[in-house]
Amino acid sequence: MNFNDQLQASQTLINEEIQNILSDIPDSELLRGMRYALNGGKRVRGHLTLASSQIFGLDRHGPLRAAAAIECMHAYSLVHDDLPCMDDDDDRRGRPSLHIEFNETMAVLVGDSLQALAFEIVAHPDTSQSAEIRAQLTLSLAKAAGANGMVLGQHLDLDATTHNKSLEVNDILKLHAKKTGALLSWSAQAGALLAGEDPKPLKDYADALGLAYQIIDDLLDEDSSEEESANLLNVRPRQDVQLLAEKYKEKSFGALEIYGHRALPLKELAQFVIERDD
């Protein structure tokens, strides 16, 4: 099975798991908003959770729930990022942003609900029979999403844009590591945590992968780079930025050596990140 087939298979499984989880929530406009927010996307973070779990030979149930949780957390972040008080984006995944399709109040409530649902999923006994593992998943997800992770990255991004700050390469990489890399890092580590194994090699892999992912985003956003302070193309030539992405891809490969051939799906994911065009 090639990588695209693997990713599509993960998408199908994760989407089914998300729908199963949402089926326990009473029907309302809030639920319709949650479904709207969760519809679409490549499910890269969820796929990363499933792929990292395969290294340890885990059965599918716990990893699928963790994958659904990280997709809920990611969807919440997109809903709130699109709000007029944040990035003020009217479109998301080829459709109106949630605050445009519904309204701003509903967008806040949907984001809040999705964030809470992510924690509910990982803390639930269905995710793992071990209370210690559930606690580790919950604590690490809170750290990845909060004031030293994704939210900090969003703050740094907004602060740089609002005040038109001139950022250097290291400043931009720090921002990327928080805003994009933190949830990717949790996605990779979740497999090791569920298996009761050391997550450090997967953290090193995902930290590098997250930077490569966002560096490619900078390259894909070349047309709007002048409007964004936190774009590497504002401080380095395109060729240098491309080489930097390759550097972090190779660094992610190096972190996986401990797993041998079992890490092939994760290497294929890193290659996909470098080669993607949207």
SULDALIN-V25881 format. One record per residue. N is the residue number from 1. SS is DSSP state (h for helix, s for strand, l for the rest). Layout:
n = [N	N]
ss = [SS	SS]
This chain:
n = [1	2	3	4	5	6	7	8	9	10	11	12	13	14	15	16	17	18	19	20	21	22	23	24	25	26	27	28	29	30	31	32	33	34	35	36	37	38	39	40	41	42	43	44	45	46	47	48	49	50	51	52	53	54	55	56	57	58	59	60	61	62	63	64	65	66	67	68	69	70	71	72	73	74	75	76	77	78	79	80	81	82	83	84	85	86	87	88	89	90	91	92	93	94	95	96	97	98	99	100	101	102	103	104	105	106	107	108	109	110	111	112	113	114	115	116	117	118	119	120	121	122	123	124	125	126	127	128	129	130	131	132	133	134	135	136	137	138	139	140	141	142	143	144	145	146	147	148	149	150	151	152	153	154	155	156	157	158	159	160	161	162	163	164	165	166	167	168	169	170	171	172	173	174	175	176	177	178	179	180	181	182	183	184	185	186	187	188	189	190	191	192	193	194	195	196	197	198	199	200	201	202	203	204	205	206	207	208	209	210	211	212	213	214	215	216	217	218	219	220	221	222	223	224	225	226	227	228	229	230	231	232	233	234	235	236	237	238	239	240	241	242	243	244	245	246	247	248	249	250	251	252	253	254	255	256	257	258	259	260	261	262	263	264	265	266	267	268	269	270	271	272	273	274	275	276	277	278]
ss = [l	l	h	h	h	h	h	h	h	h	h	h	h	h	h	h	h	h	h	h	h	h	l	l	l	l	l	l	h	h	h	h	h	h	h	h	h	h	l	l	l	l	l	h	h	h	h	h	h	h	h	h	h	h	l	l	l	l	l	h	h	h	h	h	h	h	h	h	h	h	h	h	h	h	h	h	h	h	h	h	h	l	l	l	l	l	l	l	l	l	s	s	l	l	s	s	l	h	h	h	h	l	l	h	h	h	h	h	h	h	h	h	h	h	h	h	h	h	h	h	h	h	h	l	l	l	l	l	l	l	h	h	h	h	h	h	h	h	h	h	h	h	h	h	h	l	l	l	l	h	h	h	h	h	h	h	h	h	h	h	h	h	l	l	l	l	l	l	h	h	h	h	h	h	h	h	h	h	h	l	h	h	h	h	h	h	h	h	h	h	h	h	h	h	h	l	l	l	l	h	h	h	h	h	h	h	h	h	h	h	h	h	h	h	h	h	h	h	h	h	l	h	h	h	h	h	h	l	l	l	l	h	h	h	l	l	l	h	h	h	h	h	h	h	h	h	h	h	h	h	h	h	h	h	h	l	h	h	h	h	h	h	h	h	h	h	h	h	h	h	h	h	h	h	h	l	l	l]
